[in-house]
Amino acid sequence: MAKDIENPCISVCQLSGELCLSCGRTKEDIRKWKRMKRPEKIAAVERATLRLKNLQKKHPGQC
């Protein structure tokens, strides 16, 4: 059986609009996480990682 994708939540929720500034996921991704299939989780983690990188570029030292 394929290894499950680890939840990117770091238990420091900082929501700004529809986005968690701590893990990079949207509220929708957070809400749907448990029902997502493995490929959906991989895609959600990849999107979250990109969002966090973009936030760090825009606000260095704050993220």
C-alpha positions in Angstrom: 0.0 0.0 0.0 1.3 3.5 -0.9 2.5 5.7 1.9 0.0 8.3 3.0 0.9 12.0 2.5 1.7 13.8 5.7 -0.6 16.6 6.6 1.4 19.9 6.2 -0.4 21.5 9.2 2.1 22.7 11.8 -0.6 23.5 14.4 0.0 27.3 14.2 -3.0 28.4 12.2 -2.7 31.9 11.0 -5.5 32.5 8.5 -5.5 35.6 6.3 -8.6 35.5 4.1 -8.7 32.1 2.5 -5.1 31.2 3.2 -3.3 29.7 6.2 0.0 31.6 6.4 1.6 28.8 8.4 1.1 25.8 6.1 0.2 27.6 2.9 -3.1 25.7 2.3 -6.4 27.3 1.5 -9.4 26.9 3.7 -10.9 24.6 1.1 -7.7 22.4 1.1 -7.8 22.2 4.9 -11.5 21.3 5.0 -11.2 18.6 2.3 -7.8 17.1 3.5 -9.2 13.9 5.1 -11.3 13.1 2.1 -8.6 13.8 -0.5 -7.0 10.9 -2.4 -3.2 10.7 -2.5 -2.7 12.5 -5.8 -4.9 15.4 -4.6 -2.9 15.6 -1.3 0.3 15.7 -3.3 -1.0 18.5 -5.5 -2.3 20.5 -2.4 1.1 20.2 -0.7 2.9 21.4 -3.8 0.6 24.4 -4.2 1.0 25.2 -0.5 4.8 25.0 -0.8 4.7 27.4 -3.7 2.4 29.8 -1.9 4.7 29.9 1.2 7.8 30.5 -1.1 6.0 33.4 -2.8 5.0 34.8 0.6 8.6 34.7 1.8 9.8 36.5 -1.3 7.2 39.3 -0.8 7.8 39.6 2.9 11.3 38.4 3.8 11.8 37.8 7.5 8.1 37.9 8.3 7.1 34.3 7.4 
